Amino acid sequence: MAGSLTACPSCKKGIKEDARYCIHCGSILKAVYCSECGTVNPDDLSQCLECGNPIPKLTDIRWGPIVNVLQPTSAMVGETPQGEHPEPDIQELDDQRERSLLSKLKGRFGRMRSRGD
């Protein structure tokens, strides 16, 4: 048995009459949650049935995905922020690792060039 269809008030596409939200645009159609106590209320009430908190009208609100925008950090862009200086030991450790790796590779494959050659 097919349910009756109605039009979404936001996007005007066909949806089931008893739908809680539009499957096309995501608009909430029936239930409204109280921001104070979380109780589900019919969309035509002006106050929460449980706590009496005023319920705002949700006429033009559409829900979309939540997106976290990351701001670049000094590590992401390869720079040190102003006023900060990199640890001098880090460059020395990097150079030591490179020399060690090159010496091991030279033993196996003969002469190899490093970045400074």
Backbone bond lengths (Angstrom), bond angles and torsions (degrees), N, CA, C in turn:
res aa  C-N    CA-C-N  psi(-1)  N-CA   C-N-CA  omega(-1)  CA-C   N-CA-C  phi
1 M - - - 1.453 - - 1.522 108.81 -
2 A 1.307 117.43 119.57 1.459 122.19 -178.11 1.519 110.36 -82.02
3 G 1.344 115.24 141.05 1.459 120.42 178.15 1.514 110.87 -78.97
4 S 1.310 115.87 161.99 1.459 120.47 177.94 1.524 109.58 -70.86
5 L 1.319 115.41 149.11 1.457 120.68 179.43 1.516 110.52 -106.66
6 T 1.316 114.68 150.56 1.455 121.97 175.16 1.521 107.05 -141.39
7 A 1.316 117.48 174.20 1.465 121.32 -179.72 1.523 110.33 -101.20
8 C 1.314 115.60 138.75 1.468 120.85 175.53 1.524 108.18 -65.03
9 P 1.342 118.97 132.75 1.460 120.32 179.99 1.526 113.27 -67.10
10 S 1.330 117.71 -20.07 1.464 119.96 -178.66 1.523 112.71 -90.00
11 C 1.358 116.64 -53.72 1.466 119.37 -174.57 1.526 113.62 -104.20
12 K 1.336 117.30 -8.28 1.473 123.99 177.09 1.529 113.92 68.81
13 K 1.342 118.70 12.98 1.461 120.73 177.60 1.520 109.69 -86.76
14 G 1.331 116.16 159.15 1.456 121.54 -177.43 1.521 113.00 -71.95
15 I 1.339 115.65 132.53 1.460 122.26 177.92 1.522 108.62 -140.20
16 K 1.338 116.88 163.76 1.457 120.16 176.24 1.521 109.34 -66.77
17 E 1.318 115.16 145.25 1.460 120.66 -177.30 1.530 112.58 -62.83
18 D 1.335 117.08 -32.53 1.462 119.82 -178.25 1.534 113.17 -95.44
19 A 1.333 117.86 12.85 1.468 121.51 -178.74 1.527 110.90 -66.67
20 R 1.330 115.50 143.93 1.469 120.67 177.46 1.520 111.52 -87.61
21 Y 1.336 116.21 -25.24 1.456 120.70 178.02 1.522 108.51 -147.02
22 C 1.320 116.34 159.96 1.462 121.65 179.95 1.528 109.15 -80.58
23 I 1.342 116.17 128.29 1.458 119.65 179.80 1.527 111.73 -75.04
24 H 1.323 117.91 -10.81 1.457 121.58 -178.67 1.523 112.24 -94.03
25 C 1.324 117.68 -45.07 1.469 120.26 -175.57 1.522 113.73 -117.38
26 G 1.324 118.03 -9.39 1.462 120.82 177.37 1.512 115.76 84.84
27 S 1.319 118.57 3.07 1.467 120.74 -179.80 1.527 110.95 -63.52
28 I 1.325 116.49 137.36 1.460 121.45 176.18 1.519 107.47 -76.19
29 L 1.336 117.02 131.31 1.457 120.53 -173.88 1.518 114.33 -108.03
30 K 1.296 117.97 -38.87 1.461 119.09 -171.91 1.525 113.76 -112.55
31 A 1.305 116.69 -66.01 1.462 120.75 -171.54 1.525 112.15 -81.43
32 V 1.327 115.02 143.71 1.461 122.65 174.93 1.521 106.61 -125.68
33 Y 1.333 116.40 127.07 1.459 121.20 179.87 1.522 109.87 -90.71
34 C 1.326 115.61 135.53 1.459 121.16 178.05 1.528 108.94 -70.29
35 S 1.326 117.25 131.08 1.462 120.83 -179.91 1.523 112.04 -73.38
36 E 1.318 117.19 -16.64 1.469 121.51 -179.05 1.531 111.90 -88.82
37 C 1.331 118.19 -50.90 1.475 120.60 -173.74 1.526 113.70 -116.62
38 G 1.345 118.61 -9.00 1.455 121.81 177.78 1.514 115.33 83.66
39 T 1.320 118.61 3.75 1.461 122.08 -179.58 1.524 110.46 -67.16
40 V 1.335 116.27 139.66 1.461 121.51 175.64 1.515 108.23 -80.94
41 N 1.337 116.58 127.08 1.459 122.72 -179.06 1.521 109.87 -123.87
42 P 1.325 118.07 150.76 1.465 119.98 172.28 1.526 109.53 -60.90
43 D 1.324 115.88 151.16 1.462 119.29 -175.48 1.526 114.56 -71.51
44 D 1.315 118.75 -10.02 1.463 120.20 -177.39 1.528 113.51 -95.65
45 L 1.329 118.78 4.41 1.470 121.11 -179.92 1.522 110.79 -90.76
46 S 1.327 115.76 151.25 1.460 119.75 177.49 1.525 111.77 -100.27
47 Q 1.351 117.29 -14.63 1.462 121.95 178.73 1.523 109.30 -134.25
48 C 1.346 115.84 150.57 1.459 121.70 178.96 1.526 110.10 -65.71
49 L 1.337 115.64 137.46 1.463 120.73 178.41 1.530 112.12 -65.78
50 E 1.317 117.63 -29.70 1.461 122.17 -175.20 1.528 112.87 -87.69
51 C 1.342 117.56 -52.43 1.470 119.81 -172.24 1.526 114.10 -112.49
52 G 1.328 118.20 -10.43 1.460 120.84 178.93 1.519 114.29 82.97
53 N 1.324 117.48 3.63 1.462 121.50 179.19 1.534 109.19 -63.56
54 P 1.350 118.46 138.78 1.473 119.97 177.96 1.531 111.09 -61.06
55 I 1.323 116.22 139.37 1.462 121.99 178.97 1.523 108.04 -107.76
56 P 1.340 117.28 118.99 1.466 119.16 179.37 1.524 110.89 -71.61
57 K 1.302 116.32 151.86 1.462 121.30 176.62 1.522 109.17 -76.54
58 L 1.307 116.55 131.48 1.458 122.15 -178.27 1.522 109.76 -105.48
59 T 1.303 116.68 66.87 1.458 119.63 -174.64 1.522 113.46 -79.57
60 D 1.307 117.64 -47.65 1.461 119.54 -173.72 1.524 113.54 -114.35
61 I 1.309 118.00 18.13 1.457 119.92 -179.01 1.518 109.21 -86.29
62 R 1.319 115.89 130.54 1.460 121.93 175.20 1.515 107.66 -124.89
63 W 1.313 115.39 136.63 1.462 120.37 -179.21 1.512 109.21 -91.57
64 G 1.324 115.37 141.06 1.452 121.49 176.20 1.512 109.57 -135.39
65 P 1.308 117.27 -179.19 1.458 119.69 -179.70 1.525 111.29 -68.42
66 I 1.314 115.26 146.45 1.457 120.64 176.02 1.518 107.29 -87.45
67 V 1.328 116.30 128.01 1.454 121.17 -177.30 1.513 109.09 -122.45
68 N 1.314 116.50 126.04 1.457 121.27 174.65 1.520 108.23 -92.03
69 V 1.322 116.43 123.86 1.453 121.32 178.77 1.516 107.88 -99.35
70 L 1.321 115.89 121.58 1.456 120.30 179.36 1.518 109.91 -89.34
71 Q 1.323 115.78 132.84 1.449 120.83 174.80 1.522 107.71 -87.05
72 P 1.331 118.94 140.07 1.454 119.85 -179.54 1.522 111.01 -64.55
73 T 1.312 115.39 142.32 1.458 120.93 176.09 1.518 107.98 -108.30
74 S 1.315 116.07 171.35 1.459 119.49 -179.76 1.524 110.81 -60.59
75 A 1.322 117.26 -33.60 1.461 120.15 179.21 1.525 111.31 -68.18
76 M 1.341 117.00 -30.97 1.458 120.44 -178.93 1.524 111.65 -72.73
77 V 1.315 117.59 -37.01 1.453 120.66 -175.39 1.515 112.56 -99.56
78 G 1.330 118.13 -0.60 1.448 121.61 176.30 1.512 114.20 75.29
79 E 1.289 118.25 22.64 1.455 122.33 179.72 1.512 109.75 -123.26
80 T 1.314 114.09 161.67 1.456 120.28 174.34 1.521 107.02 -104.20
81 P 1.331 118.87 130.64 1.463 119.91 178.97 1.522 111.38 -57.63
82 Q 1.327 116.20 153.02 1.460 120.60 179.45 1.516 110.57 -55.59
83 G 1.330 115.06 139.08 1.455 119.86 178.34 1.508 113.19 90.06
84 E 1.320 118.75 -11.81 1.460 121.73 178.85 1.521 109.10 -110.89
85 H 1.308 116.00 144.17 1.457 121.32 179.18 1.522 108.63 -122.22
86 P 1.324 116.70 137.07 1.463 118.45 -179.90 1.522 110.60 -66.43
87 E 1.306 115.37 154.36 1.462 120.76 177.47 1.530 108.41 -65.16
88 P 1.341 118.80 127.03 1.471 119.84 -179.77 1.523 112.42 -65.02
89 D 1.318 117.78 -26.82 1.462 121.14 -178.77 1.527 112.21 -67.66
90 I 1.321 117.63 -26.09 1.463 120.91 -177.81 1.521 110.57 -63.99
91 Q 1.344 117.24 -45.17 1.463 120.40 179.27 1.526 110.26 -64.41
92 E 1.315 117.18 -40.42 1.462 120.97 179.11 1.532 110.95 -63.21
93 L 1.345 116.84 -42.86 1.465 120.08 177.38 1.524 111.38 -61.84
94 D 1.325 115.91 -40.96 1.457 120.60 179.21 1.528 110.15 -63.03
95 D 1.329 116.60 -43.94 1.465 120.72 178.79 1.526 111.21 -63.78
96 Q 1.333 117.12 -40.72 1.467 120.88 178.84 1.528 110.85 -62.60
97 R 1.314 116.57 -43.36 1.468 120.15 179.19 1.529 111.16 -62.50
98 E 1.340 115.57 -41.29 1.460 119.21 179.78 1.528 110.61 -64.57
99 R 1.340 117.39 -44.79 1.466 120.55 179.27 1.531 110.85 -61.76
100 S 1.327 116.62 -42.07 1.463 120.92 -179.84 1.530 110.99 -63.20
101 L 1.310 116.17 -44.89 1.459 120.37 179.46 1.521 111.03 -63.91
102 L 1.350 116.77 -42.95 1.462 120.02 -179.93 1.524 111.38 -64.02
103 S 1.328 116.96 -39.65 1.470 118.84 179.97 1.530 110.61 -65.67
104 K 1.329 117.57 -37.69 1.465 120.14 177.42 1.528 111.04 -66.89
105 L 1.314 116.08 -40.65 1.463 119.74 -179.77 1.521 111.73 -70.34
106 K 1.347 117.53 -35.74 1.464 120.62 178.87 1.519 110.42 -62.18
107 G 1.333 115.61 -36.19 1.458 119.39 178.62 1.520 111.94 -64.16
108 R 1.288 117.42 -30.05 1.472 121.16 -178.09 1.520 112.81 -93.22
109 F 1.335 116.82 -41.28 1.469 119.98 -170.19 1.523 114.28 -115.94
110 G 1.304 119.32 4.52 1.460 120.67 -178.51 1.518 110.82 89.22
111 R 1.337 116.33 -156.70 1.470 121.26 -174.92 1.520 111.14 -69.28
112 M 1.347 115.51 133.71 1.464 121.57 175.41 1.512 107.86 -131.72
113 R 1.290 116.16 150.50 1.461 121.03 179.35 1.517 110.77 -93.22
114 S 1.323 115.42 144.31 1.462 120.47 173.24 1.517 107.74 -97.87
115 R 1.311 116.66 178.66 1.471 120.71 -178.78 1.520 111.74 -63.05
116 G 1.325 117.72 -32.00 1.461 121.07 -175.73 1.509 114.27 -84.81
117 D 1.319 119.25 -8.90 1.477 121.36 -176.54 1.504 111.48 -76.84
